[in-house]
Every structure is written in C-alpha cells, then in structure tokens.
C-alpha cells in the first residue's frame, strides 16, 4: 500500500501536537506503579498492527468477498473519517484547556482513527481498530474514578477475607480496612486493594480475547469476567496471608509469602480466565 503524501506530513505534526501528552504518559509509567506496564502497550499495539497489515497484504485477492484484500491495491479513502478526526481534535482542545491529560490522550485514538479512515479507508481501519483501542490500557485512569474504584476494591478485599476467617472459626475483628487476627493487625492499603492486578489483568484479558475465535458476546463476557476474577484472586491472596499470620505470625506473612502470593494469584487468575474461554468453546485464532 502506498502512503498518501498528506499523511506523511500530518504524522509528524500529530506527534508535535501530542508531544505534551506523550511526556505525561511517559512520566506516569515511570512514577505510578499501577501503570508500569504502560511501556509494553504501544509495543504490543505496534506489533499487532504490523502483523495485521502484513497478513492482509499476503492474502490472495478473491474478488469482493475478502474486503481486506483491498489493502494490496490503492487505498480507498473514506471521507467521513474527517468527522472522527475533528471530534478527536475537539476532545484534545478540551483536555488541553482544562488541564485534563487523560482526555487529551483519549483524543489520540479518535484523531488517529479518523486520519486512517480519511486517507486509507475501511480496510486499513479494520486492521487498526484493535491496536489503536488497545492503547487505552496505557492511559492512567483519572484520579477521581481511580480512587473510587480503588477504595471499593480495598473495602471488599478487607470485608470478605475477614468473613472467610470467621467462617473457619478463627477469631477476627475488622475495623474498616484494618483486620485484627490473633496477635497481629493488618491494614489493607490501596497497594493491596488489587487494583494493580485488575488493571494488568484487564489489559492481558483484552489481548487474549482478541486472539480468540468466538462470537462477540462471548468475548464481551470474558472481558467482564476479568473484573470479578481479579477481585476473587486478591480476596484469596489476603485470606491466605491472614491464615499464615494466624498460624505462624505476622512477620512470616508479611515477608516471603506476601511477595510470593501477588504474582502467584495473578497467574492463577490468568489460568482461570483461559479455562473460562475453554468452557465457552472459544479457540485461539489459527489454532
């Protein structure tokens, strides 16, 4: 596919326009532990985009039955794409004027999609839609919504482990996010709320679901299941640590096992998500 000359000039202009936004993203990835995975997202998106375009260009043309085969010929611009581009610019301006960098970052998805549609048409947009949408997992959530979600996760991660210990007959007292068991006290802070696992699992789930061959409603259901799966994994993690603290003391629970359980339960959450996809009879593309 040949590049339209205007697109060659617009790409660096778009980079300059979003330079401040890119710096904000880079700083967030470096300083916010919840989004330390942000560096990987653009790399994954770029690889998927390259793979999609390469696969479409390698496919033999079969008349009009294979719309992606148009990628081998001259691009067919889709003029209404300019409206999506304009909408993205409006979002960017609002984000810039209100000092709301998340909105400016979000606008990048629309401006890029609009330009692809306008210059190259629907075939390339079909190849680009997931890689572009996947970038949203690299954008730090606005603090207002993040804190609401984190405090909710924190409350649930304190309430249910305490309830489980009570069912097991272990003396336990909970005051807000503070749990007292035997001679030990634990505070379920925001870092232990499970938000880190939730954000990472959602991104990984979206990537995994994209690779599956199954109806869209099943894909949507799997993505929604990532939230309770992440929450359940964190509840089990906190419960296990409290059981260890009850049996062996707080120092044992807050040392090696505290470090071990975070990645271990995340891996179990991923395995459970894969098992759910098998139950739904979803298969990996090409598998």
Secondary structure as UniProt FT lines:
FT   HELIX           5..17
FT   HELIX           19..31
FT   HELIX           33..35
FT   TURN            36..37
FT   HELIX           38..58
FT   TURN            63..64
FT   HELIX           67..72
FT   TURN            79..80
FT   HELIX           81..97
FT   TURN            98..99
FT   HELIX           101..120
FT   HELIX           122..134
FT   HELIX           135..138
FT   HELIX           143..167
FT   TURN            168..169
FT   STRAND          172..175
FT   TURN            176..177
FT   STRAND          178..181
FT   TURN            182..183
FT   STRAND          184..187
FT   HELIX           190..192
FT   HELIX           195..210
FT   STRAND          212..213
FT   HELIX           216..248
FT   HELIX           250..254
FT   HELIX           256..279
FT   TURN            280..281
FT   STRAND          283..284
FT   TURN            285..286
//
